[in-house]
Amino acid sequence: MITYLLFIVGIIFLLKGGDMLVDGSSSIAKNKNISPIVIGLTIVAFGTSAPELVVNLIAASGGNTEIAIGNVLGSNIANILLILGIAASIYPISAKKNTVLKEIPFSLLAAVLVAVTANDIWIDGQSDSAISRIDGIVYLLFFTIFLYYIFGITESEKDILETETPGFSNYRSIVYVVLGIAGMFFGGKWVVDGAVKMAEAFQVSQSLIGLTVVAISTSLPELATSTIAAYKRQTDIAIGNVVGSNIFNVFWILGLSSLFKPLPFKATDNPDILVTIFSSLLLLWFMFTGKKHTLERWQGYMLVLLYVAYLIFTIATKSS
């Protein structure tokens, strides 16, 4: 019970720690007269991905690589099917042209790249499969290209989320940064430890826990941002947040995690990669069916139902 309690507390620490880190860092940047758009593209973007990153690094360093891979794949699936589905159910989501023609295809490329680099047995005839350090370097190079693209589009149009930057004193900002880092570290450790214990207690794979419980927990910031954005009719933010998060999850988080320690890959995780690819393809197809560049309510309902079906399938196959 203590382990499960710490798991719940860990999620709270992880999310609150990430929030404090973003607020503190943004405030320091604002006090140094750094442009809000730069703050949004760097500190806020990286900070909102911090929970997934911390969980992955702790899981990888402890040898719990199934949780690390499951967390990324599960988060990306939940982002599209669950989070976008809920957001579209609240209000139809209209996407910018850049999002439809460039960012969604880029997130699809990320999923395909995972499928290619993770299947060394099938593609290279190796004795085992893993996302290696070389693969991690490739991911990070793609991530650099993505950052270059993001900075490029801001010169011509406002295509990013503009956030209100807190104006704390330098002392309070530093305290926020320190507490945020500490919260994420301890929260991440408790989440990983709890996930391992859950897998042992229920006699299921760590991959299942990573794909479901951990993935949904670390995706809560994206869920909050997208649903609030949909409720406020800021629909381009709702979809941009999700697509950007999926790209960050693969190229930044999985890339850095595998650079830190190679991640062994099991063939039983291939269905999850296929679902990730399918989700991105389905989202892209929805952008051109019905109302152009818009995710309609009925499509949102369909995405949520598909996520429920995916959960049932995953629990049934990975629990046996």
N, C-alpha and C positions, 0 to 999 in steps of 0.2 A: 504493500500500500504506500509505503514511503517513496518507493521508486516512481509509482504512478503519480503521486502527488507532486514530486519533484519534476516530473515530465510536464505537468500542467503549469507549474510555476516557471519552469524553463521556457515554455512558449511565451508566457507573459514577459519574462525578462528579456527574451530574444527580441520580441517585437518592440517593447518599450525601449530597450537599449539601442536598437536601430534608429528609432524615432529621435531619441536624445542625441545620438551621434550626428544625425542629419541636422537637427536644430542648432547644436553647438558649433559644428563645422561651418554651417551656412552663416551663422551670426559672425564668426571670426572673419569669414570671407567678406561679408558685408562691411564690417568695420575696417577692412583693408581696401575698401572701395572697388572690390571685384564685381564685375557686371553680373546682374541677376541671371541673365541667360547662360553665362558660364557656370554659375552656381547650380542652375537647374540641370545642365548637361553633365556635370561632373559629380559634385557632392550629393545632390538629391538622387540622381540616377544610380550611382554606386551605393549610396546609403540604403536605398529601398531594396537592393539586392543583397545587402549584408547578411540578413538572417539565413538565406540559402547558402551563402558562401561560408559562413561560420560553421553551420551544420556539416557541410561537405568536407571542410578541412579537418574538423575534429573526427568525423567518421573515417576519412581516409587515413589519418595518422594513427587511428586505433585499429586499423585493419578491417573496419566495417564498410567495405567498399560497396556492398549491395545497397546500403542505405544511401551512400553518396550518389550512385547512378539512379537509384529509384526516386530519390528526392527531386532530381532535375527532370527526369522523364515524367514523373507524376505531377510536378508543378506545371509543366508545359501543357499537359493534357487537361489538367484542372483549369488552367488559365483560359483556354479556348472553350472547352465544352461546358464547364460549370460557371466560371466567372462571367465570360461574355454572354453565355446563355441567360444567366440571371439578369445581367445588365440590359440585354435586349428585351427581356420580358417586361422590364420596368418601362422602357421607352426605346423605340427603334433607334439603332445606332448608325449614324452616317459617318463614313470615313473619308479622309482627305485623299486626293488622287495619289500623292506620294505613298501613303500607307498601303493602298490597294496594289499599286504597280511596282513598288520597290520593297517596302518593309515586310509585308506578308510573304512575298516570294523569298526574301532573305531569311525569314524564320523557317520557311520550308526547306531552304538550302541547309540550314543548320541541322535540322532533323535528319535529312538525307546524309549529311556528312557523318553524323553519329553512326548511322546504319553501316556506312562504308568502313569507317575507321575501327569500329568495334568488332567486326566480324573477320578477324584474321584467319580463323580456321577455314571459312568458306572461300574467302577471296585470295589469301596468300598460301593456303594449305599448311598453316602453322599448327603446332600441337595444341595451342591454347589461344584464347582471344583476350585482348585487353586494350583499353584506351591508354596508350603509352605516352611517355614524355614528349616524343616527337609529334604525336597526335595533338597533345596539349599546345605545343608551339604553333602548330597549324591553326588551331582554334583561336589562339590569341592574335595571330596575324589577321585572321578574318575579323576579329573583334576590332582591331586597329582600323581596318577598312570601314567598318560600320561607324566608328566614332568620327572618322574623317567625313563620311557621308552626312552624319547628323550635324556636325559643325558647318558643313557646306550649305545645307538647306536653310539654316538660320540666317544666312546672308540675304536670301531672297524672300523668305516668308516666315511668319510665325507658325511653326509646326510642332512646337513642343509645349509641354505643360508649364505655364507660368505660375509659380508658387509664391506666397507671401513669405519673405525671409524674416525670421525673428531678429529683433535688434537688442540682444543681450549685451551686458558689459563683457569685457574680455575675460575677467575672472569667472563669471557665471558660465560663459561659453566653454572655457577650459574644463570646468567642473562637469558640464554636460557631456563633453567629449570623453572624459575619463570614466564617468559613470556609465556612459553608453557602451564603451568598449568592454568594461568589466561585466556589465549586464549581459551583453551578447556572448561573452566567453563562457560565463557560468551557465547562462541559459542554454547555449548550444551544447555544452557538455551534458547537462541534465536531459535535454531532449534526446541526444544520441544514446545515452545510457538507458533511458526509459524505453526507447525504441528497441534496443537489444533485448532488454528484459521482457518486453511485451512479446517479441518473437519467440523467446524461449518459453514463456508461460503458456502461450496459445499454440505452441508447436507449429509455427508457420515460419516462412522464410523472412529474413530481414528485408528482402526486396519488397515483399508485400506491405510491410509496415512503412517502408520508405515511400512507396508509390501512393499510399493512401493517407495514413495519419500524419506522417511527417510532411509530405508534400502539401496537403491541404493547410496544415498549420502554418507553414512558412509562406503560403500564398495569401494569407489573410490581409496583408497590406494592399495587395493588388485587388482583392475582393472589395475592400472598403473604398479604395480610390475609384474603381470602375463603377460600383453601384451608386456612390454619391454623385459621380459625374453624370451618370445616366439620369438620376433623379433631378439634377439641376439642368438637364438638357445639354450638357457639354459633352456630346457624344463622341467627338473626335478624340477627346482626352480618354474616354473609356476604352476605346479600341487601341489607341496608341500606347497606352499604359501596358496593356496585355501583350501586344506584339513585341514591344520593346523589351519587356521582361523575359519573354521566351528567347529572344536573341542573346540577352545578357546571360541567361541561365546556361546556355550551351557554350557560347564562345568565351565568356568571361569566367563563369563559375566552374564549369566542367573542365575548361582549359587550364585554369589555375590549379584545380584539384589534382588533375592528372600530372601536371608539372611537379606538384608537391610529392605525389606518390602515384605510380601507375595503377590504374583501376581495372582489375580482372573483370571480364565480361562473360556472362553465361548466356548460352543460346536461348534459355527460357525467357530471357528479357526481350527477345526480338519482337514478340507480339506487342509489347509496350512501345517500341520504336515505331512499329507499323501504325499503331493507333495515333502516335504523335504526328507522323507524316499525314495520315488520313485526316486528322483534325485540321491541319494547316491547309490541305487541299480543299476540304469541305468549306472552310472559312473563305478561301479564295473564290470558290465556285458560287457561294452565297452572295458575294459582292457583285456578281454579274447576272443573278437571277432575281426576278421580281423587280423591285425598285433598285436602280443601279447604285452601286457603292453604298448600299444600306443593308444592315442586318435587321430584318423585320421581326416582329414579336413571335410569329409562328416559327420562324427559324430559331429564335432563342429558346422556345419551348422544346424544339427538336434537339438542340444541343444539350440541354439539361437531361432529357430522357436518354440520350446517347451516353452521357456520363454515368447515369445510374446503371445502364446496361453494362458499361465498361467495369464499374465497381463490382457488380455481381459476377461477371466473367473472371475478373482478376482474383477475387476472393475464392471463387470455386476452383480455379486452376492452380493457384499458388498455395492453397491450404491443404491440398491433397498430397 
